[in-house]
Amino acid sequence: MLAGEGLQPTSKGVRVHFAGKNRTVTDGPFAETKELIAGYWIWRVNSLQEAIEWAKRCPNPTGEEGQLEIRQIFEIEDFGQAATPEIREQERRLREQSKQLITQSK
Amino acid sequence: MRFMVMVKATKNSEAGVMPRQELMREMGKFNEELV
């Protein structure tokens, strides 16, 4: 596990809607429970199959019928040519800096 | 490879129903194994 957090209910959240140059802020709660997320983990594993095996062993997080959705994270390599050497260096530096921030904030 | 594993919301989670001690303990054990 690289990270994991619980998210507070959408009654405390907002959405920022992007349309052209416009930004609209809408307060929660949001009605479509099926589309909402209550928490997440980030895992480093060798395959989707391994992630599935771990997910099946998870204690049911919400205490009622529920779902986990598993999505692979893009690595910088996946962006190919669009990720220029400058961008890759910046990405490396930003990750390093944010790691420091995480250590300091605990 | 990295994956994000998302816990989908439920009526309980949206109502702010907090996890009971037993679930917190089981989740702690699970997170130990994950790490």
Backbone of each chain as nested JSON, in Angstrom:
{
  "chains": [
    {"id": "A", "residues": [
      {"number": 1, "name": "MET", "atoms": {"N": [0.845, -1.212, 0.0], "CA": [0.0, 0.0, 0.0], "C": [0.867, 1.244, 0.0]}},
      {"number": 2, "name": "LEU", "atoms": {"N": [0.606, 2.152, -0.933], "CA": [1.355, 3.419, -0.984], "C": [0.587, 4.537, -0.301]}},
      {"number": 3, "name": "ALA", "atoms": {"N": [-0.736, 4.424, -0.316], "CA": [-1.56, 5.46, 0.312], "C": [-2.957, 4.906, 0.511]}},
      {"number": 4, "name": "GLY", "atoms": {"N": [-3.697, 5.532, 1.419], "CA": [-5.081, 5.133, 1.608], "C": [-5.752, 6.157, 2.499]}},
      {"number": 5, "name": "GLU", "atoms": {"N": [-6.948, 6.551, 2.125], "CA": [-7.674, 7.545, 2.927], "C": [-9.174, 7.287, 2.84]}},
      {"number": 6, "name": "GLY", "atoms": {"N": [-9.893, 7.74, 3.862], "CA": [-11.354, 7.753, 3.822], "C": [-11.811, 9.15, 3.451]}},
      {"number": 7, "name": "LEU", "atoms": {"N": [-12.867, 9.217, 2.658], "CA": [-13.368, 10.526, 2.223], "C": [-14.644, 10.862, 2.983]}},
      {"number": 8, "name": "GLN", "atoms": {"N": [-14.744, 12.096, 3.449], "CA": [-15.939, 12.51, 4.171], "C": [-17.119, 12.575, 3.206]}},
      {"number": 9, "name": "PRO", "atoms": {"N": [-18.36, 12.448, 3.731], "CA": [-19.524, 12.403, 2.849], "C": [-19.631, 13.63, 1.951]}},
      {"number": 10, "name": "THR", "atoms": {"N": [-20.353, 13.482, 0.831], "CA": [-20.443, 14.592, -0.129], "C": [-21.216, 15.781, 0.441]}},
      {"number": 11, "name": "SER", "atoms": {"N": [-21.944, 15.566, 1.54], "CA": [-22.611, 16.712, 2.17], "C": [-21.592, 17.773, 2.568]}},
      {"number": 12, "name": "LYS", "atoms": {"N": [-20.326, 17.352, 2.733], "CA": [-19.283, 18.308, 3.078], "C": [-18.429, 18.668, 1.867]}},
      {"number": 13, "name": "GLY", "atoms": {"N": [-18.805, 18.179, 0.7], "CA": [-17.961, 18.39, -0.474], "C": [-18.562, 19.376, -1.455]}},
      {"number": 14, "name": "VAL", "atoms": {"N": [-17.775, 19.718, -2.454], "CA": [-18.251, 20.579, -3.528], "C": [-17.76, 20.026, -4.848]}},
      {"number": 15, "name": "ARG", "atoms": {"N": [-18.397, 20.467, -5.919], "CA": [-17.916, 20.155, -7.26], "C": [-17.565, 21.436, -7.974]}},
      {"number": 16, "name": "VAL", "atoms": {"N": [-16.475, 21.417, -8.717], "CA": [-16.097, 22.567, -9.536], "C": [-16.296, 22.146, -10.98]}},
      {"number": 17, "name": "HIS", "atoms": {"N": [-17.225, 22.8, -11.648], "CA": [-17.577, 22.445, -13.017], "C": [-16.82, 23.321, -13.996]}},
      {"number": 18, "name": "PHE", "atoms": {"N": [-16.193, 22.672, -14.996], "CA": [-15.415, 23.39, -16.009], "C": [-16.189, 23.417, -17.316]}},
      {"number": 19, "name": "ALA", "atoms": {"N": [-16.465, 24.628, -17.869], "CA": [-17.057, 24.726, -19.193], "C": [-16.415, 25.917, -19.873]}},
      {"number": 20, "name": "GLY", "atoms": {"N": [-15.514, 25.646, -20.825], "CA": [-14.757, 26.745, -21.436], "C": [-13.98, 27.46, -20.356]}},
      {"number": 21, "name": "LYS", "atoms": {"N": [-14.183, 28.779, -20.258], "CA": [-13.467, 29.528, -19.219], "C": [-14.281, 29.607, -17.933]}},
      {"number": 22, "name": "ASN", "atoms": {"N": [-15.52, 29.089, -17.962], "CA": [-16.38, 29.218, -16.792], "C": [-16.086, 28.167, -15.754]}},
      {"number": 23, "name": "ARG", "atoms": {"N": [-16.202, 28.56, -14.491], "CA": [-16.078, 27.645, -13.372], "C": [-17.308, 27.836, -12.498]}},
      {"number": 24, "name": "THR", "atoms": {"N": [-18.01, 26.757, -12.239], "CA": [-19.185, 26.831, -11.372], "C": [-18.971, 25.907, -10.189]}},
      {"number": 25, "name": "VAL", "atoms": {"N": [-19.261, 26.394, -8.99], "CA": [-19.105, 25.579, -7.788], "C": [-20.473, 25.167, -7.276]}},
      {"number": 26, "name": "THR", "atoms": {"N": [-20.658, 23.853, -7.088], "CA": [-21.932, 23.335, -6.583], "C": [-21.68, 22.601, -5.273]}},
      {"number": 27, "name": "ASP", "atoms": {"N": [-22.46, 22.941, -4.245], "CA": [-22.293, 22.261, -2.961], "C": [-22.917, 20.874, -2.981]}},
      {"number": 28, "name": "GLY", "atoms": {"N": [-22.315, 19.931, -2.26], "CA": [-22.949, 18.644, -2.028], "C": [-24.073, 18.824, -1.025]}},
      {"number": 29, "name": "PRO", "atoms": {"N": [-24.834, 17.785, -0.667], "CA": [-24.581, 16.401, -1.065], "C": [-25.009, 16.125, -2.494]}},
      {"number": 30, "name": "PHE", "atoms": {"N": [-24.46, 15.062, -3.054], "CA": [-24.772, 14.682, -4.417], "C": [-25.579, 13.401, -4.402]}},
      {"number": 31, "name": "ALA", "atoms": {"N": [-26.607, 13.384, -5.274], "CA": [-27.615, 12.338, -5.128], "C": [-27.207, 10.975, -5.665]}},
      {"number": 32, "name": "GLU", "atoms": {"N": [-26.357, 10.918, -6.677], "CA": [-26.12, 9.645, -7.356], "C": [-25.105, 8.811, -6.598]}},
      {"number": 33, "name": "THR", "atoms": {"N": [-25.55, 8.245, -5.468], "CA": [-24.649, 7.471, -4.598], "C": [-23.815, 6.478, -5.382]}},
      {"number": 34, "name": "LYS", "atoms": {"N": [-24.397, 5.866, -6.407], "CA": [-23.669, 4.842, -7.164], "C": [-22.435, 5.402, -7.856]}},
      {"number": 35, "name": "GLU", "atoms": {"N": [-22.397, 6.71, -8.086], "CA": [-21.246, 7.29, -8.779], "C": [-20.233, 7.891, -7.817]}},
      {"number": 36, "name": "LEU", "atoms": {"N": [-20.495, 7.816, -6.552], "CA": [-19.636, 8.506, -5.594], "C": [-18.58, 7.57, -5.013]}},
      {"number": 37, "name": "ILE", "atoms": {"N": [-17.541, 8.181, -4.48], "CA": [-16.46, 7.414, -3.874], "C": [-16.388, 7.743, -2.389]}},
      {"number": 38, "name": "ALA", "atoms": {"N": [-16.161, 6.732, -1.555], "CA": [-16.066, 6.95, -0.109], "C": [-14.635, 6.84, 0.404]}},
      {"number": 39, "name": "GLY", "atoms": {"N": [-13.746, 6.296, -0.44], "CA": [-12.368, 6.153, 0.026], "C": [-11.523, 5.547, -1.072]}},
      {"number": 40, "name": "TYR", "atoms": {"N": [-10.227, 5.492, -0.846], "CA": [-9.354, 4.895, -1.849], "C": [-8.086, 4.373, -1.198]}},
      {"number": 41, "name": "TRP", "atoms": {"N": [-7.453, 3.423, -1.913], "CA": [-6.081, 3.025, -1.634], "C": [-5.283, 3.203, -2.923]}},
      {"number": 42, "name": "ILE", "atoms": {"N": [-3.978, 3.343, -2.783], "CA": [-3.083, 3.193, -3.93], "C": [-2.15, 2.043, -3.595]}},
      {"number": 43, "name": "TRP", "atoms": {"N": [-2.147, 1.016, -4.447], "CA": [-1.347, -0.184, -4.208], "C": [-0.31, -0.361, -5.304]}},
      {"number": 44, "name": "ARG", "atoms": {"N": [0.858, -0.835, -4.912], "CA": [1.84, -1.27, -5.916], "C": [1.845, -2.796, -5.898]}},
      {"number": 45, "name": "VAL", "atoms": {"N": [1.467, -3.384, -7.045], "CA": [1.435, -4.848, -7.177], "C": [1.962, -5.209, -8.564]}},
      {"number": 46, "name": "ASN", "atoms": {"N": [2.074, -6.522, -8.823], "CA": [2.672, -6.957, -10.087], "C": [1.675, -7.097, -11.222]}},
      {"number": 47, "name": "SER", "atoms": {"N": [0.369, -7.109, -10.899], "CA": [-0.607, -7.318, -11.962], "C": [-1.988, -6.94, -11.463]}},
      {"number": 48, "name": "LEU", "atoms": {"N": [-2.897, -6.767, -12.395], "CA": [-4.297, -6.538, -12.035], "C": [-4.817, -7.719, -11.225]}},
      {"number": 49, "name": "GLN", "atoms": {"N": [-4.418, -8.915, -11.608], "CA": [-4.877, -10.11, -10.903], "C": [-4.488, -10.079, -9.432]}},
      {"number": 50, "name": "GLU", "atoms": {"N": [-3.252, -9.618, -9.168], "CA": [-2.821, -9.54, -7.78], "C": [-3.653, -8.514, -7.014]}},
      {"number": 51, "name": "ALA", "atoms": {"N": [-3.961, -7.392, -7.677], "CA": [-4.8, -6.37, -7.033], "C": [-6.178, -6.95, -6.719]}},
      {"number": 52, "name": "ILE", "atoms": {"N": [-6.711, -7.742, -7.655], "CA": [-8.025, -8.356, -7.444], "C": [-7.996, -9.286, -6.247]}},
      {"number": 53, "name": "GLU", "atoms": {"N": [-6.94, -10.083, -6.135], "CA": [-6.837, -11.014, -5.002], "C": [-6.829, -10.263, -3.68]}},
      {"number": 54, "name": "TRP", "atoms": {"N": [-6.06, -9.182, -3.601], "CA": [-6.042, -8.385, -2.384], "C": [-7.414, -7.769, -2.119]}},
      {"number": 55, "name": "ALA", "atoms": {"N": [-8.049, -7.249, -3.184], "CA": [-9.341, -6.58, -3.007], "C": [-10.384, -7.54, -2.441]}},
      {"number": 56, "name": "LYS", "atoms": {"N": [-10.314, -8.799, -2.889], "CA": [-11.29, -9.78, -2.401], "C": [-11.114, -10.039, -0.913]}},
      {"number": 57, "name": "ARG", "atoms": {"N": [-9.903, -9.858, -0.411], "CA": [-9.631, -10.129, 1.005], "C": [-9.949, -8.938, 1.888]}},
      {"number": 58, "name": "CYS", "atoms": {"N": [-10.312, -7.832, 1.286], "CA": [-10.558, -6.629, 2.076], "C": [-11.806, -6.829, 2.937]}},
      {"number": 59, "name": "PRO", "atoms": {"N": [-11.769, -6.423, 4.207], "CA": [-13.009, -6.422, 4.984], "C": [-13.985, -5.45, 4.331]}},
      {"number": 60, "name": "ASN", "atoms": {"N": [-15.257, -5.766, 4.329], "CA": [-16.236, -4.899, 3.683], "C": [-16.2, -3.514, 4.326]}},
      {"number": 61, "name": "PRO", "atoms": {"N": [-15.804, -2.501, 3.565], "CA": [-15.482, -1.207, 4.184], "C": [-16.681, -0.399, 4.666]}},
      {"number": 62, "name": "THR", "atoms": {"N": [-17.875, -0.617, 4.077], "CA": [-18.964, 0.28, 4.473], "C": [-20.014, -0.417, 5.32]}},
      {"number": 63, "name": "GLY", "atoms": {"N": [-19.834, -1.679, 5.602], "CA": [-20.78, -2.361, 6.483], "C": [-22.083, -2.74, 5.808]}},
      {"number": 64, "name": "GLU", "atoms": {"N": [-22.203, -2.494, 4.524], "CA": [-23.383, -2.964, 3.786], "C": [-22.898, -3.364, 2.395]}},
      {"number": 65, "name": "GLU", "atoms": {"N": [-23.833, -3.801, 1.552], "CA": [-23.44, -4.243, 0.216], "C": [-22.678, -3.123, -0.476]}},
      {"number": 66, "name": "GLY", "atoms": {"N": [-21.545, -3.462, -1.123], "CA": [-20.721, -2.393, -1.689], "C": [-19.824, -2.876, -2.797]}},
      {"number": 67, "name": "GLN", "atoms": {"N": [-18.996, -1.974, -3.293], "CA": [-18.177, -2.249, -4.459], "C": [-16.821, -1.587, -4.329]}},
      {"number": 68, "name": "LEU", "atoms": {"N": [-15.804, -2.289, -4.807], "CA": [-14.489, -1.686, -4.978], "C": [-14.225, -1.591, -6.474]}},
      {"number": 69, "name": "GLU", "atoms": {"N": [-13.714, -0.483, -6.919], "CA": [-13.341, -0.36, -8.322], "C": [-11.831, -0.234, -8.402]}},
      {"number": 70, "name": "ILE", "atoms": {"N": [-11.214, -0.995, -9.295], "CA": [-9.753, -1.023, -9.42], "C": [-9.356, -0.421, -10.757]}},
      {"number": 71, "name": "ARG", "atoms": {"N": [-8.48, 0.595, -10.73], "CA": [-8.046, 1.26, -11.959], "C": [-6.525, 1.352, -11.961]}},
      {"number": 72, "name": "GLN", "atoms": {"N": [-5.927, 1.008, -13.075], "CA": [-4.481, 1.134, -13.166], "C": [-4.097, 2.595, -13.31]}},
      {"number": 73, "name": "ILE", "atoms": {"N": [-2.985, 2.974, -12.657], "CA": [-2.507, 4.352, -12.697], "C": [-1.525, 4.513, -13.856]}},
      {"number": 74, "name": "PHE", "atoms": {"N": [-1.639, 5.605, -14.588], "CA": [-0.689, 5.906, -15.656], "C": [0.677, 6.187, -15.057]}},
      {"number": 75, "name": "GLU", "atoms": {"N": [1.716, 5.604, -15.641], "CA": [3.083, 5.987, -15.288], "C": [3.566, 6.977, -16.344]}},
      {"number": 76, "name": "ILE", "atoms": {"N": [4.599, 7.715, -16.032], "CA": [5.066, 8.76, -16.946], "C": [5.408, 8.176, -18.319]}},
      {"number": 77, "name": "GLU", "atoms": {"N": [5.901, 6.952, -18.336], "CA": [6.263, 6.303, -19.601], "C": [5.056, 6.16, -20.516]}},
      {"number": 78, "name": "ASP", "atoms": {"N": [3.872, 6.004, -19.934], "CA": [2.675, 5.795, -20.743], "C": [2.352, 7.004, -21.607]}},
      {"number": 79, "name": "PHE", "atoms": {"N": [2.899, 8.168, -21.235], "CA": [2.593, 9.376, -21.994], "C": [3.499, 9.543, -23.209]}},
      {"number": 80, "name": "GLY", "atoms": {"N": [4.458, 8.678, -23.367], "CA": [5.288, 8.65, -24.574], "C": [5.932, 9.98, -24.886]}},
      {"number": 81, "name": "GLN", "atoms": {"N": [5.83, 10.387, -26.144], "CA": [6.539, 11.586, -26.598], "C": [6.002, 12.868, -25.968]}},
      {"number": 82, "name": "ALA", "atoms": {"N": [4.734, 12.864, -25.575], "CA": [4.16, 14.073, -24.973], "C": [4.898, 14.418, -23.688]}},
      {"number": 83, "name": "ALA", "atoms": {"N": [5.458, 13.413, -23.035], "CA": [6.247, 13.661, -21.824], "C": [7.697, 13.869, -22.238]}},
      {"number": 84, "name": "THR", "atoms": {"N": [8.03, 15.135, -22.477], "CA": [9.386, 15.482, -22.911], "C": [10.364, 15.273, -21.758]}},
      {"number": 85, "name": "PRO", "atoms": {"N": [11.669, 15.286, -22.034], "CA": [12.64, 15.153, -20.943], "C": [12.439, 16.209, -19.856]}},
      {"number": 86, "name": "GLU", "atoms": {"N": [12.069, 17.448, -20.254], "CA": [11.843, 18.502, -19.251], "C": [10.664, 18.124, -18.355]}},
      {"number": 87, "name": "ILE", "atoms": {"N": [9.613, 17.641, -18.986], "CA": [8.429, 17.262, -18.22], "C": [8.721, 16.087, -17.294]}},
      {"number": 88, "name": "ARG", "atoms": {"N": [9.513, 15.13, -17.776], "CA": [9.857, 13.979, -16.941], "C": [10.69, 14.397, -15.737]}},
      {"number": 89, "name": "GLU", "atoms": {"N": [11.589, 15.344, -15.985], "CA": [12.437, 15.823, -14.885], "C": [11.584, 16.58, -13.872]}},
      {"number": 90, "name": "GLN", "atoms": {"N": [10.659, 17.386, -14.39], "CA": [9.77, 18.125, -13.505], "C": [8.921, 17.168, -12.677]}},
      {"number": 91, "name": "GLU", "atoms": {"N": [8.411, 16.136, -13.327], "CA": [7.579, 15.151, -12.648], "C": [8.368, 14.472, -11.542]}},
      {"number": 92, "name": "ARG", "atoms": {"N": [9.61, 14.105, -11.837], "CA": [10.461, 13.449, -10.86], "C": [10.681, 14.371, -9.657]}},
      {"number": 93, "name": "ARG", "atoms": {"N": [10.941, 15.657, -9.957], "CA": [11.201, 16.619, -8.887], "C": [9.938, 16.852, -8.046]}},
      {"number": 94, "name": "LEU", "atoms": {"N": [8.799, 16.996, -8.697], "CA": [7.554, 17.243, -7.965], "C": [7.203, 16.064, -7.069]}},
      {"number": 95, "name": "ARG", "atoms": {"N": [7.431, 14.832, -7.546], "CA": [7.152, 13.663, -6.723], "C": [8.05, 13.645, -5.504]}},
      {"number": 96, "name": "GLU", "atoms": {"N": [9.308, 14.014, -5.708], "CA": [10.266, 14.058, -4.606], "C": [9.814, 15.088, -3.577]}},
      {"number": 97, "name": "GLN", "atoms": {"N": [9.438, 16.27, -4.053], "CA": [8.988, 17.33, -3.157], "C": [7.73, 16.923, -2.406]}},
      {"number": 98, "name": "SER", "atoms": {"N": [6.81, 16.276, -3.095], "CA": [5.565, 15.946, -2.4], "C": [5.791, 14.823, -1.397]}},
      {"number": 99, "name": "LYS", "atoms": {"N": [6.78, 13.961, -1.671], "CA": [7.134, 12.945, -0.673], "C": [7.619, 13.613, 0.603]}},
      {"number": 100, "name": "GLN", "atoms": {"N": [8.421, 14.679, 0.454], "CA": [8.913, 15.412, 1.625], "C": [7.74, 16.008, 2.388]}},
      {"number": 101, "name": "LEU", "atoms": {"N": [6.777, 16.579, 1.632], "CA": [5.621, 17.199, 2.267], "C": [4.844, 16.185, 3.068]}},
      {"number": 102, "name": "ILE", "atoms": {"N": [4.721, 14.975, 2.532], "CA": [3.981, 13.936, 3.235], "C": [4.683, 13.591, 4.55]}},
      {"number": 103, "name": "THR", "atoms": {"N": [5.994, 13.452, 4.486], "CA": [6.744, 13.125, 5.705], "C": [6.59, 14.229, 6.742]}},
      {"number": 104, "name": "GLN", "atoms": {"N": [6.629, 15.484, 6.287], "CA": [6.557, 16.597, 7.233], "C": [5.164, 16.755, 7.833]}},
      {"number": 105, "name": "SER", "atoms": {"N": [4.141, 16.375, 7.062], "CA": [2.792, 16.71, 7.52], "C": [2.257, 15.73, 8.545]}},
      {"number": 106, "name": "LYS", "atoms": {"N": [2.957, 14.634, 8.806], "CA": [2.372, 13.624, 9.715], "C": [2.668, 13.962, 11.171]}}
    ]},
    {"id": "B", "residues": [
      {"number": 1, "name": "MET", "atoms": {"N": [3.546, -2.046, -11.016], "CA": [2.344, -1.37, -11.519], "C": [1.615, -0.766, -10.327]}},
      {"number": 2, "name": "ARG", "atoms": {"N": [0.978, 0.36, -10.559], "CA": [0.21, 0.956, -9.472], "C": [-1.265, 0.965, -9.826]}},
      {"number": 3, "name": "PHE", "atoms": {"N": [-2.091, 0.749, -8.834], "CA": [-3.529, 0.768, -9.025], "C": [-4.178, 1.643, -7.969]}},
      {"number": 4, "name": "MET", "atoms": {"N": [-5.24, 2.343, -8.377], "CA": [-6.078, 2.981, -7.371], "C": [-7.263, 2.046, -7.144]}},
      {"number": 5, "name": "VAL", "atoms": {"N": [-7.549, 1.765, -5.886], "CA": [-8.681, 0.922, -5.528], "C": [-9.68, 1.822, -4.826]}},
      {"number": 6, "name": "MET", "atoms": {"N": [-10.817, 2.033, -5.463], "CA": [-11.795, 2.983, -4.938], "C": [-12.913, 2.261, -4.228]}},
      {"number": 7, "name": "VAL", "atoms": {"N": [-13.25, 2.779, -3.056], "CA": [-14.397, 2.265, -2.325], "C": [-15.6, 3.089, -2.755]}},
      {"number": 8, "name": "LYS", "atoms": {"N": [-16.578, 2.441, -3.382], "CA": [-17.745, 3.183, -3.829], "C": [-18.614, 3.552, -2.62]}},
      {"number": 9, "name": "ALA", "atoms": {"N": [-19.285, 4.673, -2.739], "CA": [-20.107, 5.154, -1.629], "C": [-21.355, 4.294, -1.479]}},
      {"number": 10, "name": "THR", "atoms": {"N": [-21.927, 4.352, -0.304], "CA": [-23.187, 3.661, -0.03], "C": [-24.065, 4.62, 0.767]}},
      {"number": 11, "name": "LYS", "atoms": {"N": [-25.287, 4.2, 1.045], "CA": [-26.162, 5.04, 1.875], "C": [-25.493, 5.334, 3.207]}},
      {"number": 12, "name": "ASN", "atoms": {"N": [-24.899, 4.314, 3.794], "CA": [-24.242, 4.489, 5.09], "C": [-23.102, 5.489, 5.028]}},
      {"number": 13, "name": "SER", "atoms": {"N": [-22.256, 5.34, 3.995], "CA": [-21.081, 6.213, 3.947], "C": [-21.52, 7.655, 3.693]}},
      {"number": 14, "name": "GLU", "atoms": {"N": [-22.545, 7.851, 2.89], "CA": [-23.041, 9.196, 2.623], "C": [-23.751, 9.776, 3.835]}},
      {"number": 15, "name": "ALA", "atoms": {"N": [-24.315, 8.908, 4.687], "CA": [-25.001, 9.393, 5.888], "C": [-24.011, 9.693, 6.998]}},
      {"number": 16, "name": "GLY", "atoms": {"N": [-22.713, 9.446, 6.725], "CA": [-21.711, 9.722, 7.751], "C": [-21.68, 8.686, 8.846]}},
      {"number": 17, "name": "VAL", "atoms": {"N": [-22.188, 7.479, 8.544], "CA": [-22.113, 6.396, 9.526], "C": [-20.653, 5.989, 9.66]}},
      {"number": 18, "name": "MET", "atoms": {"N": [-20.092, 6.115, 10.864], "CA": [-18.663, 5.85, 11.059], "C": [-18.425, 4.355, 11.261]}},
      {"number": 19, "name": "PRO", "atoms": {"N": [-17.247, 3.875, 10.883], "CA": [-16.954, 2.446, 11.035], "C": [-16.893, 2.051, 12.509]}},
      {"number": 20, "name": "ARG", "atoms": {"N": [-17.403, 0.842, 12.81], "CA": [-17.329, 0.372, 14.183], "C": [-15.921, -0.085, 14.483]}},
      {"number": 21, "name": "GLN", "atoms": {"N": [-15.642, -0.234, 15.792], "CA": [-14.31, -0.601, 16.238], "C": [-13.828, -1.89, 15.579]}},
      {"number": 22, "name": "GLU", "atoms": {"N": [-14.776, -2.852, 15.435], "CA": [-14.375, -4.139, 14.881], "C": [-13.899, -3.981, 13.442]}},
      {"number": 23, "name": "LEU", "atoms": {"N": [-14.624, -3.179, 12.661], "CA": [-14.213, -2.95, 11.28], "C": [-12.877, -2.232, 11.233]}},
      {"number": 24, "name": "MET", "atoms": {"N": [-12.681, -1.278, 12.13], "CA": [-11.418, -0.543, 12.145], "C": [-10.267, -1.496, 12.444]}},
      {"number": 25, "name": "ARG", "atoms": {"N": [-10.516, -2.466, 13.352], "CA": [-9.47, -3.411, 13.681], "C": [-9.174, -4.319, 12.499]}},
      {"number": 26, "name": "GLU", "atoms": {"N": [-10.233, -4.826, 11.851], "CA": [-10.017, -5.711, 10.697], "C": [-9.335, -4.961, 9.572]}},
      {"number": 27, "name": "MET", "atoms": {"N": [-9.696, -3.709, 9.383], "CA": [-9.088, -2.903, 8.325], "C": [-7.617, -2.657, 8.66]}},
      {"number": 28, "name": "GLY", "atoms": {"N": [-7.331, -2.422, 9.934], "CA": [-5.942, -2.243, 10.356], "C": [-5.106, -3.469, 10.04]}},
      {"number": 29, "name": "LYS", "atoms": {"N": [-5.675, -4.651, 10.304], "CA": [-4.967, -5.902, 10.0], "C": [-4.726, -6.017, 8.508]}},
      {"number": 30, "name": "PHE", "atoms": {"N": [-5.747, -5.706, 7.73], "CA": [-5.637, -5.773, 6.278], "C": [-4.567, -4.807, 5.785]}},
      {"number": 31, "name": "ASN", "atoms": {"N": [-4.577, -3.597, 6.284], "CA": [-3.582, -2.604, 5.859], "C": [-2.168, -3.032, 6.242]}},
      {"number": 32, "name": "GLU", "atoms": {"N": [-2.018, -3.709, 7.396], "CA": [-0.711, -4.246, 7.797], "C": [-0.226, -5.233, 6.751]}},
      {"number": 33, "name": "GLU", "atoms": {"N": [-1.114, -6.153, 6.353], "CA": [-0.72, -7.145, 5.35], "C": [-0.374, -6.478, 4.028]}},
      {"number": 34, "name": "LEU", "atoms": {"N": [-1.121, -5.429, 3.669], "CA": [-0.873, -4.729, 2.411], "C": [0.504, -4.1, 2.402]}},
      {"number": 35, "name": "VAL", "atoms": {"N": [0.878, -3.513, 3.558], "CA": [2.159, -2.829, 3.62], "C": [3.261, -3.862, 3.868]}}
    ]}
  ]
}
